[in-house]
Amino acid sequence: MPAPYTGRCGCGAVTATIRGEPVGVRQCWCRQCQQAAAGGPTNNAMFLFADIELAGQLSERRTPAASGNTLSQFFCPQCGTPVYGQSSARRHMGSFRLGFLDEGHGLRPDMAIWLDDAPDWAVIDPALQQFGRQPPPPAAKG
Amino acid sequence: MTHTGQCFCGQVRFTVDADPVGSRACWCRDCQRIASGSATINVLFAEDAVAFTGAITTIERVADSGNTVERGFCPKCGSQLYSKTLKPAGLPMRIRAGTLDNPELMPPQSVIWVDSAPGWAVLDPKLPHHAKGPDSPILNRGT
């Protein structure tokens, strides 16, 4: 399904409308993502904020990354649904969690990253482009 | 044997003074929402063996199963910590595998709610797949 995409958290306090296509969709197995995402990977569609209308209060957790950048995870303070992640190096872009988007979006991961951190029981789609750690940044768009 | 775990930011920590009684991946729609699009990976323990420290926010709702379920997460970092069934009583508590210091403690033994998994989900063919909850029909008995 092409844009617009819509999203809502589990309790409905946070909603979004996204009027553009993602730059990429990545599945991330880094240890921090497993901790935040109940044991599996996060699945993230990278959208430009210029395309996004977001409503509702969010909580933010900031973490320093090895690169020197700051990573922020935004989630609904009422139900804990993860909404998006963002790097200080790419403030124009947000990595929206596929679970936050409403049904029928049709998006799927095209790349699996940080596989060095994945547990032995992880099952990874062999058709995905795979990286042990951080891949190159997505190509600029528009 | 004592098992330990914590959230992403370390505000919540826990110990479990028992070994797990099961482990499964859950693709219900509620789980995909809180697990950033994935299944939740849940390691099951007797509830009275689990002890948390730190502030936890809880949300209660009727799950796809019809059970009343409480889910807990860290209010500072949003990490999903557990779910437990309030009604009916007596079911094991589900600790999210990502918060265990050893996420390999018990690999998933079954996959549940595969009816609502997205088309791109990769389901381990070695495990039994249940259409809905753990008592629902098995679509694939695994190997």
HADDOCK unambig.tbl for C-alpha pairs under 7 A between the chains (distance, minus, plus):
assign (segid A and resid 10 and name CA) (segid B and resid 33 and name CA) 6.64 0.50 0.50
assign (segid A and resid 32 and name CA) (segid B and resid 8 and name CA) 6.12 0.50 0.50
assign (segid A and resid 34 and name CA) (segid B and resid 98 and name CA) 4.69 0.50 0.50
assign (segid A and resid 35 and name CA) (segid B and resid 7 and name CA) 6.19 0.50 0.50
assign (segid A and resid 35 and name CA) (segid B and resid 8 and name CA) 5.43 0.50 0.50
assign (segid A and resid 35 and name CA) (segid B and resid 79 and name CA) 6.21 0.50 0.50
assign (segid A and resid 35 and name CA) (segid B and resid 98 and name CA) 4.18 0.50 0.50
assign (segid A and resid 35 and name CA) (segid B and resid 99 and name CA) 4.99 0.50 0.50
assign (segid A and resid 36 and name CA) (segid B and resid 8 and name CA) 6.10 0.50 0.50
assign (segid A and resid 36 and name CA) (segid B and resid 78 and name CA) 6.58 0.50 0.50
assign (segid A and resid 36 and name CA) (segid B and resid 79 and name CA) 4.02 0.50 0.50
assign (segid A and resid 36 and name CA) (segid B and resid 80 and name CA) 5.96 0.50 0.50
assign (segid A and resid 37 and name CA) (segid B and resid 34 and name CA) 6.79 0.50 0.50
assign (segid A and resid 37 and name CA) (segid B and resid 35 and name CA) 4.25 0.50 0.50
assign (segid A and resid 37 and name CA) (segid B and resid 36 and name CA) 5.90 0.50 0.50
assign (segid A and resid 37 and name CA) (segid B and resid 79 and name CA) 6.64 0.50 0.50
assign (segid A and resid 37 and name CA) (segid B and resid 80 and name CA) 6.41 0.50 0.50
assign (segid A and resid 37 and name CA) (segid B and resid 98 and name CA) 6.95 0.50 0.50
assign (segid A and resid 38 and name CA) (segid B and resid 35 and name CA) 5.58 0.50 0.50
assign (segid A and resid 38 and name CA) (segid B and resid 40 and name CA) 5.09 0.50 0.50
assign (segid A and resid 38 and name CA) (segid B and resid 41 and name CA) 5.99 0.50 0.50
assign (segid A and resid 38 and name CA) (segid B and resid 80 and name CA) 5.48 0.50 0.50
assign (segid A and resid 38 and name CA) (segid B and resid 96 and name CA) 4.64 0.50 0.50
assign (segid A and resid 38 and name CA) (segid B and resid 97 and name CA) 6.05 0.50 0.50
assign (segid A and resid 38 and name CA) (segid B and resid 98 and name CA) 5.11 0.50 0.50
assign (segid A and resid 39 and name CA) (segid B and resid 40 and name CA) 6.18 0.50 0.50
assign (segid A and resid 39 and name CA) (segid B and resid 41 and name CA) 5.11 0.50 0.50
assign (segid A and resid 39 and name CA) (segid B and resid 96 and name CA) 5.84 0.50 0.50
assign (segid A and resid 39 and name CA) (segid B and resid 97 and name CA) 4.53 0.50 0.50
assign (segid A and resid 39 and name CA) (segid B and resid 98 and name CA) 3.49 0.50 0.50
assign (segid A and resid 40 and name CA) (segid B and resid 38 and name CA) 6.02 0.50 0.50
assign (segid A and resid 40 and name CA) (segid B and resid 39 and name CA) 6.53 0.50 0.50
assign (segid A and resid 40 and name CA) (segid B and resid 40 and name CA) 6.32 0.50 0.50
assign (segid A and resid 40 and name CA) (segid B and resid 41 and name CA) 6.29 0.50 0.50
assign (segid A and resid 41 and name CA) (segid B and resid 38 and name CA) 6.37 0.50 0.50
assign (segid A and resid 42 and name CA) (segid B and resid 35 and name CA) 6.84 0.50 0.50
assign (segid A and resid 42 and name CA) (segid B and resid 36 and name CA) 4.87 0.50 0.50
assign (segid A and resid 42 and name CA) (segid B and resid 37 and name CA) 6.46 0.50 0.50
assign (segid A and resid 42 and name CA) (segid B and resid 38 and name CA) 6.54 0.50 0.50
assign (segid A and resid 43 and name CA) (segid B and resid 36 and name CA) 5.75 0.50 0.50
assign (segid A and resid 43 and name CA) (segid B and resid 37 and name CA) 5.50 0.50 0.50
assign (segid A and resid 43 and name CA) (segid B and resid 38 and name CA) 6.80 0.50 0.50
assign (segid A and resid 61 and name CA) (segid B and resid 76 and name CA) 6.54 0.50 0.50
assign (segid A and resid 61 and name CA) (segid B and resid 77 and name CA) 5.13 0.50 0.50
assign (segid A and resid 75 and name CA) (segid B and resid 78 and name CA) 6.19 0.50 0.50
assign (segid A and resid 77 and name CA) (segid B and resid 75 and name CA) 6.47 0.50 0.50
assign (segid A and resid 79 and name CA) (segid B and resid 59 and name CA) 6.03 0.50 0.50
assign (segid A and resid 80 and name CA) (segid B and resid 34 and name CA) 6.94 0.50 0.50
assign (segid A and resid 80 and name CA) (segid B and resid 73 and name CA) 6.19 0.50 0.50
assign (segid A and resid 80 and name CA) (segid B and resid 78 and name CA) 5.31 0.50 0.50
assign (segid A and resid 81 and name CA) (segid B and resid 33 and name CA) 6.29 0.50 0.50
assign (segid A and resid 81 and name CA) (segid B and resid 34 and name CA) 4.71 0.50 0.50
assign (segid A and resid 82 and name CA) (segid B and resid 34 and name CA) 6.15 0.50 0.50
assign (segid A and resid 82 and name CA) (segid B and resid 36 and name CA) 6.12 0.50 0.50
assign (segid A and resid 97 and name CA) (segid B and resid 36 and name CA) 4.72 0.50 0.50
assign (segid A and resid 97 and name CA) (segid B and resid 37 and name CA) 6.22 0.50 0.50
assign (segid A and resid 98 and name CA) (segid B and resid 36 and name CA) 5.78 0.50 0.50
assign (segid A and resid 98 and name CA) (segid B and resid 37 and name CA) 4.61 0.50 0.50
assign (segid A and resid 99 and name CA) (segid B and resid 32 and name CA) 5.03 0.50 0.50
assign (segid A and resid 99 and name CA) (segid B and resid 33 and name CA) 3.94 0.50 0.50
assign (segid A and resid 99 and name CA) (segid B and resid 34 and name CA) 6.75 0.50 0.50
assign (segid A and resid 99 and name CA) (segid B and resid 35 and name CA) 6.74 0.50 0.50
assign (segid A and resid 99 and name CA) (segid B and resid 36 and name CA) 4.69 0.50 0.50
assign (segid A and resid 99 and name CA) (segid B and resid 37 and name CA) 3.71 0.50 0.50
assign (segid A and resid 100 and name CA) (segid B and resid 33 and name CA) 5.47 0.50 0.50
assign (segid A and resid 100 and name CA) (segid B and resid 36 and name CA) 6.88 0.50 0.50
assign (segid A and resid 108 and name CA) (segid B and resid 120 and name CA) 6.23 0.50 0.50
assign (segid A and resid 119 and name CA) (segid B and resid 103 and name CA) 6.86 0.50 0.50
assign (segid A and resid 119 and name CA) (segid B and resid 104 and name CA) 6.22 0.50 0.50
assign (segid A and resid 121 and name CA) (segid B and resid 107 and name CA) 5.82 0.50 0.50
assign (segid A and resid 123 and name CA) (segid B and resid 122 and name CA) 6.37 0.50 0.50
assign (segid A and resid 123 and name CA) (segid B and resid 124 and name CA) 6.24 0.50 0.50
assign (segid A and resid 124 and name CA) (segid B and resid 122 and name CA) 6.75 0.50 0.50
assign (segid A and resid 125 and name CA) (segid B and resid 122 and name CA) 6.09 0.50 0.50
